Structure formats: structure tokens, C-alpha cells
Amino acid sequence: MVDRTASSARDDATLPRVLAALSDPTRIGIVRTLADGAEHGWGSLRVPVAKSTLSHHMKVLREAGLTRVRGEGTRCYVTLRIDEMEERFPGLLPSLLAAAAAEGVGTHVGMAAEG
């Protein structure tokens, strides 16, 4: 099992890095999708981009301190670091999620239907 978060969000997350990571509608959509607090497999994310582009977006979010990625075998799982972000930047994620929902930003990203 590989955890690609050696340091805490407090160490990784600076305001410019977080805001830069959140400057893309696809990354906002990923954050909106992960805001349920659950760990999700990358394969269950539905993002209308190439796999390499999705990997880039996930790397930007991880390096900004917004997400935690865990590898297990050939699968990768991602979690939004809600508590760490709230501690570091109180109110930022709830405000972002509310504004994104109001403006419809990131609605092109979602989860695969289970069935």
C-alpha cells in the first residue's frame, strides 16, 4: 500500500497553491465530487478528459495539499482532505463548493453509476 502524502496538508497547502489548483473547472468538479468525504477509486471518477489529463489534474490537487492519494496494487484511491483544509483555511471549501454549485461549475465531473 502506497500513501503519496508524506507531509500534512498544513505543510503542503499554501494559499497560492490551493487557489491555483482550484482555478480549473475540471479540478473544481473533482473537488465537488470528492466533497462527500469518502475515498473513491480513480476508475469510478467520470471526467471527460484523457487519462493522462486526469492524472495531471489529480497531481495538481495532491501537490496543492487538497487530496490524499493511496495506491493499492494497480488501483489508486483519492480522498479530499476536508478536515485539514478546514483547519488551514477555515470556510474556504464550503464557500467554494457553494459558489461552484450556484454557478454550475464542475458539473461535467461525477461518479460512475453503481449497479
PyMOL CGO cylinders between C-alpha atoms (Angstrom):
from pymol import cmd
from pymol.cgo import CYLINDER

trace = [
    CYLINDER, 0.00, 0.00, 0.00, 1.46, 3.36, -1.06, 0.3, 1, 1, 1, 1, 1, 1,
    CYLINDER, 1.46, 3.36, -1.06, 0.37, 6.64, 0.52, 0.3, 1, 1, 1, 1, 1, 1,
    CYLINDER, 0.37, 6.64, 0.52, 1.61, 9.55, -1.56, 0.3, 1, 1, 1, 1, 1, 1,
    CYLINDER, 1.61, 9.55, -1.56, 1.13, 12.11, 1.20, 0.3, 1, 1, 1, 1, 1, 1,
    CYLINDER, 1.13, 12.11, 1.20, 4.33, 12.16, 3.21, 0.3, 1, 1, 1, 1, 1, 1,
    CYLINDER, 4.33, 12.16, 3.21, 3.59, 15.54, 4.77, 0.3, 1, 1, 1, 1, 1, 1,
    CYLINDER, 3.59, 15.54, 4.77, 0.45, 17.10, 6.17, 0.3, 1, 1, 1, 1, 1, 1,
    CYLINDER, 0.45, 17.10, 6.17, -1.83, 19.48, 4.32, 0.3, 1, 1, 1, 1, 1, 1,
    CYLINDER, -1.83, 19.48, 4.32, -0.59, 22.21, 6.65, 0.3, 1, 1, 1, 1, 1, 1,
    CYLINDER, -0.59, 22.21, 6.65, 2.91, 21.75, 5.19, 0.3, 1, 1, 1, 1, 1, 1,
    CYLINDER, 2.91, 21.75, 5.19, 1.79, 21.35, 1.56, 0.3, 1, 1, 1, 1, 1, 1,
    CYLINDER, 1.79, 21.35, 1.56, -1.04, 23.84, 1.35, 0.3, 1, 1, 1, 1, 1, 1,
    CYLINDER, -1.04, 23.84, 1.35, -0.25, 27.45, 0.76, 0.3, 1, 1, 1, 1, 1, 1,
    CYLINDER, -0.25, 27.45, 0.76, -2.96, 29.83, -0.31, 0.3, 1, 1, 1, 1, 1, 1,
    CYLINDER, -2.96, 29.83, -0.31, -1.44, 30.47, -3.77, 0.3, 1, 1, 1, 1, 1, 1,
    CYLINDER, -1.44, 30.47, -3.77, -1.04, 26.70, -4.42, 0.3, 1, 1, 1, 1, 1, 1,
    CYLINDER, -1.04, 26.70, -4.42, -4.58, 25.91, -3.32, 0.3, 1, 1, 1, 1, 1, 1,
    CYLINDER, -4.58, 25.91, -3.32, -6.11, 28.76, -5.31, 0.3, 1, 1, 1, 1, 1, 1,
    CYLINDER, -6.11, 28.76, -5.31, -4.06, 27.83, -8.39, 0.3, 1, 1, 1, 1, 1, 1,
    CYLINDER, -4.06, 27.83, -8.39, -5.25, 24.22, -8.09, 0.3, 1, 1, 1, 1, 1, 1,
    CYLINDER, -5.25, 24.22, -8.09, -8.84, 25.42, -7.83, 0.3, 1, 1, 1, 1, 1, 1,
    CYLINDER, -8.84, 25.42, -7.83, -8.56, 27.69, -10.88, 0.3, 1, 1, 1, 1, 1, 1,
    CYLINDER, -8.56, 27.69, -10.88, -9.65, 24.95, -13.29, 0.3, 1, 1, 1, 1, 1, 1,
    CYLINDER, -9.65, 24.95, -13.29, -13.33, 23.93, -13.74, 0.3, 1, 1, 1, 1, 1, 1,
    CYLINDER, -13.33, 23.93, -13.74, -12.41, 20.24, -14.03, 0.3, 1, 1, 1, 1, 1, 1,
    CYLINDER, -12.41, 20.24, -14.03, -10.45, 20.32, -10.77, 0.3, 1, 1, 1, 1, 1, 1,
    CYLINDER, -10.45, 20.32, -10.77, -13.34, 22.14, -9.10, 0.3, 1, 1, 1, 1, 1, 1,
    CYLINDER, -13.34, 22.14, -9.10, -15.60, 19.35, -10.38, 0.3, 1, 1, 1, 1, 1, 1,
    CYLINDER, -15.60, 19.35, -10.38, -13.28, 16.74, -8.91, 0.3, 1, 1, 1, 1, 1, 1,
    CYLINDER, -13.28, 16.74, -8.91, -13.31, 18.55, -5.57, 0.3, 1, 1, 1, 1, 1, 1,
    CYLINDER, -13.31, 18.55, -5.57, -17.12, 18.78, -5.69, 0.3, 1, 1, 1, 1, 1, 1,
    CYLINDER, -17.12, 18.78, -5.69, -17.31, 15.06, -6.40, 0.3, 1, 1, 1, 1, 1, 1,
    CYLINDER, -17.31, 15.06, -6.40, -14.93, 14.18, -3.57, 0.3, 1, 1, 1, 1, 1, 1,
    CYLINDER, -14.93, 14.18, -3.57, -16.64, 16.51, -1.09, 0.3, 1, 1, 1, 1, 1, 1,
    CYLINDER, -16.64, 16.51, -1.09, -18.74, 13.63, 0.25, 0.3, 1, 1, 1, 1, 1, 1,
    CYLINDER, -18.74, 13.63, 0.25, -15.68, 12.74, 2.35, 0.3, 1, 1, 1, 1, 1, 1,
    CYLINDER, -15.68, 12.74, 2.35, -15.44, 9.16, 1.10, 0.3, 1, 1, 1, 1, 1, 1,
    CYLINDER, -15.44, 9.16, 1.10, -12.44, 7.55, -0.51, 0.3, 1, 1, 1, 1, 1, 1,
    CYLINDER, -12.44, 7.55, -0.51, -13.01, 6.94, -4.22, 0.3, 1, 1, 1, 1, 1, 1,
    CYLINDER, -13.01, 6.94, -4.22, -11.17, 4.90, -6.79, 0.3, 1, 1, 1, 1, 1, 1,
    CYLINDER, -11.17, 4.90, -6.79, -9.90, 6.85, -9.78, 0.3, 1, 1, 1, 1, 1, 1,
    CYLINDER, -9.90, 6.85, -9.78, -11.74, 4.40, -12.01, 0.3, 1, 1, 1, 1, 1, 1,
    CYLINDER, -11.74, 4.40, -12.01, -15.06, 5.48, -10.53, 0.3, 1, 1, 1, 1, 1, 1,
    CYLINDER, -15.06, 5.48, -10.53, -14.48, 9.14, -11.41, 0.3, 1, 1, 1, 1, 1, 1,
    CYLINDER, -14.48, 9.14, -11.41, -16.22, 10.23, -14.59, 0.3, 1, 1, 1, 1, 1, 1,
    CYLINDER, -16.22, 10.23, -14.59, -14.25, 13.09, -16.08, 0.3, 1, 1, 1, 1, 1, 1,
    CYLINDER, -14.25, 13.09, -16.08, -14.50, 13.87, -19.81, 0.3, 1, 1, 1, 1, 1, 1,
    CYLINDER, -14.50, 13.87, -19.81, -10.73, 14.08, -20.34, 0.3, 1, 1, 1, 1, 1, 1,
    CYLINDER, -10.73, 14.08, -20.34, -7.97, 11.67, -21.36, 0.3, 1, 1, 1, 1, 1, 1,
    CYLINDER, -7.97, 11.67, -21.36, -6.45, 9.51, -18.61, 0.3, 1, 1, 1, 1, 1, 1,
    CYLINDER, -6.45, 9.51, -18.61, -3.20, 11.45, -18.83, 0.3, 1, 1, 1, 1, 1, 1,
    CYLINDER, -3.20, 11.45, -18.83, -5.08, 14.71, -18.34, 0.3, 1, 1, 1, 1, 1, 1,
    CYLINDER, -5.08, 14.71, -18.34, -6.96, 13.27, -15.37, 0.3, 1, 1, 1, 1, 1, 1,
    CYLINDER, -6.96, 13.27, -15.37, -3.61, 12.18, -13.89, 0.3, 1, 1, 1, 1, 1, 1,
    CYLINDER, -3.61, 12.18, -13.89, -2.33, 15.73, -14.32, 0.3, 1, 1, 1, 1, 1, 1,
    CYLINDER, -2.33, 15.73, -14.32, -5.39, 17.20, -12.57, 0.3, 1, 1, 1, 1, 1, 1,
    CYLINDER, -5.39, 17.20, -12.57, -5.08, 14.70, -9.72, 0.3, 1, 1, 1, 1, 1, 1,
    CYLINDER, -5.08, 14.70, -9.72, -1.38, 15.52, -9.33, 0.3, 1, 1, 1, 1, 1, 1,
    CYLINDER, -1.38, 15.52, -9.33, -2.11, 19.26, -9.14, 0.3, 1, 1, 1, 1, 1, 1,
    CYLINDER, -2.11, 19.26, -9.14, -4.75, 18.67, -6.44, 0.3, 1, 1, 1, 1, 1, 1,
    CYLINDER, -4.75, 18.67, -6.44, -2.44, 16.34, -4.49, 0.3, 1, 1, 1, 1, 1, 1,
    CYLINDER, -2.44, 16.34, -4.49, 0.57, 18.65, -4.68, 0.3, 1, 1, 1, 1, 1, 1,
    CYLINDER, 0.57, 18.65, -4.68, -1.56, 21.58, -3.51, 0.3, 1, 1, 1, 1, 1, 1,
    CYLINDER, -1.56, 21.58, -3.51, -2.48, 19.56, -0.42, 0.3, 1, 1, 1, 1, 1, 1,
    CYLINDER, -2.48, 19.56, -0.42, -6.16, 19.23, -1.33, 0.3, 1, 1, 1, 1, 1, 1,
    CYLINDER, -6.16, 19.23, -1.33, -6.27, 15.46, -1.78, 0.3, 1, 1, 1, 1, 1, 1,
    CYLINDER, -6.27, 15.46, -1.78, -4.69, 12.33, -0.40, 0.3, 1, 1, 1, 1, 1, 1,
    CYLINDER, -4.69, 12.33, -0.40, -3.92, 9.54, -2.87, 0.3, 1, 1, 1, 1, 1, 1,
    CYLINDER, -3.92, 9.54, -2.87, -3.43, 5.95, -1.79, 0.3, 1, 1, 1, 1, 1, 1,
    CYLINDER, -3.43, 5.95, -1.79, -2.24, 3.20, -4.07, 0.3, 1, 1, 1, 1, 1, 1,
    CYLINDER, -2.24, 3.20, -4.07, -3.23, -0.39, -3.56, 0.3, 1, 1, 1, 1, 1, 1,
    CYLINDER, -3.23, -0.39, -3.56, -1.82, -2.78, -6.14, 0.3, 1, 1, 1, 1, 1, 1,
    CYLINDER, -1.82, -2.78, -6.14, -2.66, -1.32, -9.51, 0.3, 1, 1, 1, 1, 1, 1,
    CYLINDER, -2.66, -1.32, -9.51, -5.51, 0.83, -8.17, 0.3, 1, 1, 1, 1, 1, 1,
    CYLINDER, -5.51, 0.83, -8.17, -5.39, 4.39, -6.85, 0.3, 1, 1, 1, 1, 1, 1,
    CYLINDER, -5.39, 4.39, -6.85, -7.80, 5.85, -4.36, 0.3, 1, 1, 1, 1, 1, 1,
    CYLINDER, -7.80, 5.85, -4.36, -8.33, 9.52, -3.62, 0.3, 1, 1, 1, 1, 1, 1,
    CYLINDER, -8.33, 9.52, -3.62, -9.81, 11.41, -0.69, 0.3, 1, 1, 1, 1, 1, 1,
    CYLINDER, -9.81, 11.41, -0.69, -10.45, 15.12, -0.27, 0.3, 1, 1, 1, 1, 1, 1,
    CYLINDER, -10.45, 15.12, -0.27, -8.55, 16.41, 2.77, 0.3, 1, 1, 1, 1, 1, 1,
    CYLINDER, -8.55, 16.41, 2.77, -11.60, 18.22, 4.15, 0.3, 1, 1, 1, 1, 1, 1,
    CYLINDER, -11.60, 18.22, 4.15, -10.55, 18.43, 7.80, 0.3, 1, 1, 1, 1, 1, 1,
    CYLINDER, -10.55, 18.43, 7.80, -7.01, 19.53, 7.02, 0.3, 1, 1, 1, 1, 1, 1,
    CYLINDER, -7.01, 19.53, 7.02, -8.25, 22.20, 4.59, 0.3, 1, 1, 1, 1, 1, 1,
    CYLINDER, -8.25, 22.20, 4.59, -10.78, 23.47, 7.12, 0.3, 1, 1, 1, 1, 1, 1,
    CYLINDER, -10.78, 23.47, 7.12, -8.06, 23.71, 9.76, 0.3, 1, 1, 1, 1, 1, 1,
    CYLINDER, -8.06, 23.71, 9.76, -5.68, 25.54, 7.43, 0.3, 1, 1, 1, 1, 1, 1,
    CYLINDER, -5.68, 25.54, 7.43, -8.22, 27.68, 5.53, 0.3, 1, 1, 1, 1, 1, 1,
    CYLINDER, -8.22, 27.68, 5.53, -11.47, 27.89, 7.55, 0.3, 1, 1, 1, 1, 1, 1,
    CYLINDER, -11.47, 27.89, 7.55, -14.54, 28.19, 5.35, 0.3, 1, 1, 1, 1, 1, 1,
    CYLINDER, -14.54, 28.19, 5.35, -12.68, 28.01, 2.03, 0.3, 1, 1, 1, 1, 1, 1,
    CYLINDER, -12.68, 28.01, 2.03, -14.03, 24.66, 0.81, 0.3, 1, 1, 1, 1, 1, 1,
    CYLINDER, -14.03, 24.66, 0.81, -17.65, 25.24, 1.88, 0.3, 1, 1, 1, 1, 1, 1,
    CYLINDER, -17.65, 25.24, 1.88, -17.59, 28.67, 0.20, 0.3, 1, 1, 1, 1, 1, 1,
    CYLINDER, -17.59, 28.67, 0.20, -16.00, 27.25, -2.95, 0.3, 1, 1, 1, 1, 1, 1,
    CYLINDER, -16.00, 27.25, -2.95, -18.49, 24.38, -3.12, 0.3, 1, 1, 1, 1, 1, 1,
    CYLINDER, -18.49, 24.38, -3.12, -21.46, 26.71, -2.63, 0.3, 1, 1, 1, 1, 1, 1,
    CYLINDER, -21.46, 26.71, -2.63, -20.24, 29.14, -5.30, 0.3, 1, 1, 1, 1, 1, 1,
    CYLINDER, -20.24, 29.14, -5.30, -19.45, 26.30, -7.73, 0.3, 1, 1, 1, 1, 1, 1,
    CYLINDER, -19.45, 26.30, -7.73, -22.91, 24.81, -7.21, 0.3, 1, 1, 1, 1, 1, 1,
    CYLINDER, -22.91, 24.81, -7.21, -24.59, 28.20, -7.69, 0.3, 1, 1, 1, 1, 1, 1,
    CYLINDER, -24.59, 28.20, -7.69, -22.70, 28.80, -10.94, 0.3, 1, 1, 1, 1, 1, 1,
    CYLINDER, -22.70, 28.80, -10.94, -22.81, 25.20, -12.18, 0.3, 1, 1, 1, 1, 1, 1,
    CYLINDER, -22.81, 25.20, -12.18, -19.01, 24.93, -12.29, 0.3, 1, 1, 1, 1, 1, 1,
    CYLINDER, -19.01, 24.93, -12.29, -17.69, 21.39, -12.46, 0.3, 1, 1, 1, 1, 1, 1,
    CYLINDER, -17.69, 21.39, -12.46, -20.99, 19.69, -13.21, 0.3, 1, 1, 1, 1, 1, 1,
    CYLINDER, -20.99, 19.69, -13.21, -19.29, 17.75, -16.03, 0.3, 1, 1, 1, 1, 1, 1,
    CYLINDER, -19.29, 17.75, -16.03, -17.45, 15.66, -13.40, 0.3, 1, 1, 1, 1, 1, 1,
    CYLINDER, -17.45, 15.66, -13.40, -19.11, 12.91, -11.42, 0.3, 1, 1, 1, 1, 1, 1,
    CYLINDER, -19.11, 12.91, -11.42, -19.04, 9.33, -10.24, 0.3, 1, 1, 1, 1, 1, 1,
    CYLINDER, -19.04, 9.33, -10.24, -19.81, 6.21, -12.24, 0.3, 1, 1, 1, 1, 1, 1,
    CYLINDER, -19.81, 6.21, -12.24, -23.26, 4.81, -11.60, 0.3, 1, 1, 1, 1, 1, 1,
    CYLINDER, -23.26, 4.81, -11.60, -23.14, 1.75, -9.40, 0.3, 1, 1, 1, 1, 1, 1,
    CYLINDER, -23.14, 1.75, -9.40, -25.13, -1.15, -10.47, 0.3, 1, 1, 1, 1, 1, 1,
]
cmd.load_cgo(trace, "trace")
